[in-house]
Amino acid sequence: MRYLVEEDVAYQKVWLELQALAWSQPGLRERVARVHGEWRGVLLEAFERARVEHSIDIPVGVLVTLVTTFNEGVILNRASGISDGHAELLEWIERWLGDGDRGAQ
């Protein structure tokens, strides 16, 4: 989850701005939704492999939705100057992914 750390801030800002514009422009909304759907397809394939490899007992569609929604929330928070708890959460996720039993830590 290191990619959320800061390298892609410019791209993330543009993506948020496109989404905001799409709220009131149906044509743009359709395009944003299509791009998101294409990206979701890529993630479904990649996450299925990772889900099996890490023995994560969550349906792949649910997992992809959880992660993409989480990422969008972190990105929106950061664009708004909010970062409280982000570092700790990302560190916990890294530890959790490295732990084979998925127990609470």
C-alpha positions in Angstrom: 0.0 0.0 0.0 3.1 2.2 -0.3 1.7 3.7 -3.5 -0.7 5.7 -1.4 2.1 7.5 0.3 2.7 10.5 -2.0 4.2 9.8 -5.4 0.9 9.9 -7.2 -0.7 13.0 -5.6 -1.0 14.9 -8.9 -2.8 12.1 -10.7 -5.0 11.5 -7.7 -6.0 15.2 -7.7 -6.9 15.1 -11.4 -9.0 11.9 -10.8 -10.9 13.6 -8.0 -11.5 16.7 -10.1 -12.8 14.6 -13.0 -15.1 12.8 -10.7 -16.4 16.1 -9.3 -17.0 17.4 -12.8 -18.8 14.2 -13.7 -21.4 14.7 -10.9 -23.1 17.4 -13.0 -22.2 16.3 -16.5 -23.8 13.0 -17.6 -21.5 12.4 -20.5 -18.4 12.7 -18.4 -20.1 10.6 -15.7 -20.5 7.8 -18.1 -16.9 8.0 -19.2 -15.6 8.1 -15.6 -17.8 5.1 -14.8 -16.5 3.2 -17.9 -12.9 3.9 -16.9 -13.6 2.8 -13.4 -15.2 -0.4 -14.7 -12.2 -1.2 -16.9 -9.8 -0.6 -13.9 -12.1 -2.8 -11.8 -11.7 -5.6 -14.3 -7.9 -5.4 -14.1 -8.2 -5.5 -10.3 -10.6 -8.4 -10.2 -8.0 -10.6 -12.0 -5.0 -9.4 -10.0 -6.9 -9.6 -6.6 -8.1 -13.2 -7.3 -4.5 -14.4 -7.6 -3.5 -12.4 -4.4 -6.6 -13.5 -2.6 -5.7 -17.2 -3.1 -2.0 -16.7 -2.4 -2.7 -15.0 0.9 -5.7 -17.2 1.9 -8.1 -14.3 2.2 -11.6 -15.6 2.7 -13.4 -12.7 1.1 -15.2 -12.9 -2.3 -13.0 -11.2 -4.9 -15.7 -8.7 -5.9 -16.2 -7.7 -2.3 -12.5 -7.4 -1.8 -12.0 -5.2 -4.8 -14.9 -2.9 -3.8 -13.5 -2.7 -0.3 -10.0 -1.8 -1.4 -11.0 0.7 -4.1 -13.5 2.4 -1.8 -10.8 2.6 0.9 -8.3 4.0 -1.5 -10.7 6.7 -2.7 -11.4 7.7 0.9 -7.7 8.0 1.7 -7.1 10.0 -1.5 -10.1 12.3 -0.7 -8.9 12.8 2.9 -5.4 13.7 1.8 -6.7 16.1 -0.9 -8.6 17.8 2.0 -5.6 18.0 4.2 -6.7 15.1 6.5 -4.2 12.4 7.3 -5.0 11.4 10.9 -4.6 7.7 11.4 -3.6 6.9 7.8 0.0 5.9 8.6 -1.1 3.6 11.4 -3.8 2.1 9.3 -1.5 1.4 6.3 1.1 -0.1 8.7 -1.5 -2.4 10.2 -2.7 -3.5 6.8 0.9 -4.3 5.8 1.4 -6.4 8.9 -2.0 -8.1 8.4 -1.1 -9.0 4.8 2.2 -10.5 6.1 0.4 -12.6 8.8 -0.8 -16.0 7.6 -3.6 -16.4 10.2 -5.3 -13.0 9.6 -5.9 -12.6 13.4 -6.4 -9.2 14.9 -3.2 -7.6 16.0 
